[in-house]
Amino acid sequence: MAHDLSIVIVSWNVKGLLRACLRSTLEGQQSVASPGLACEVIVVDNASTDGSADMVRQEFPTVRLMANADNVGFTRGNNQGIIASDGRYALLLNPDTEVLDGAPGEMVDYMEHASEVGALGPQLLYPDGRVQSSRRRFPDLRTALVESTFLQRWFSGSDVLKQYYVLDRRDDEVQDVDWLVGACLMMRRAALDQVGLLDERFFMYSEELDWCYRAQQKGWKIVYLPTARVIHHEGKSSEQVLPVRHVHFQRSKVLFFEKHHGRLPGELLRVYLLA
């Protein structure tokens, strides 16, 4: 039976967070279940050594587990889950998230009535309830030179970053955006078929930026839906390898500029960020 919604969670060595994520997705009043919604949950485990795969097998028997022998990366893992799924919508969900108040069901309902929307994201919240920045405009070279570098503290109040982080718009309004942080991103199957899967050259980071960029080139809209809410324990799923995480972040930024803006901007960023 084909499903309405396929939830794909890629996990690596975050057993406790993954357990909380699955509980919030499957249990109680936070369940994604809504009348008539057929849903499957797929966990792609990237060769965890903390017992994550066994925990899923024992505690969540209805979840489909894909246990990789090696860590193939976040992007490839998501593609594995997407390919294995059959839902009309694919929800890419980080293991360091907890869904609130049936958010995935609300997101499906919105997508059902907005056929031009290729991807949809909820409002992300910190565990203490503060709104977490998740909306973005496409980066230009100025943004790339400042974001997540030593310059960011000096430019934190600049128009460059205010524009990039969409601080000129309210965070409680439904709105079209350039792209959304991929901690929780619902993608229409028809859009995936046209745009293609995530680009696996992005091992982690910027894969959602690249996909949203390609989707808009094909005419699809990307929408932020703040009435759907998801807690995001930001960075917890990758904090055990902070130096490696930073290198992947900057490499992905360089790759995006090389891919979409040409070799010269990419080489400039490579020298500045990675030399």
Secondary structure, DSSP 8 states (H G I E B T S, - for coil): ---SEEEEEEESS-HHHHHHHHHHHHSGGG----TT--EEEEEEEES-SSSHHHHHHHH-TTSEEEEESS---HHHHHHHHHHH---SEEEEE-TTEEEETTHHHHHHHHHHT-TTEEEEEEEEE-TTS-EE--EE----HHHHHHTTSTTTTTSTTSHHHHHHTTTTS-TTS-EEESEE-TTEEEEEHHHHHHH-S--TT-SSSSHHHHHHHHHHHTT-EEEEEEEEEEEE-TTTTTGGGHHHHHHHHHHHHHHHHHHHH-HHHHHHHHHHHH-
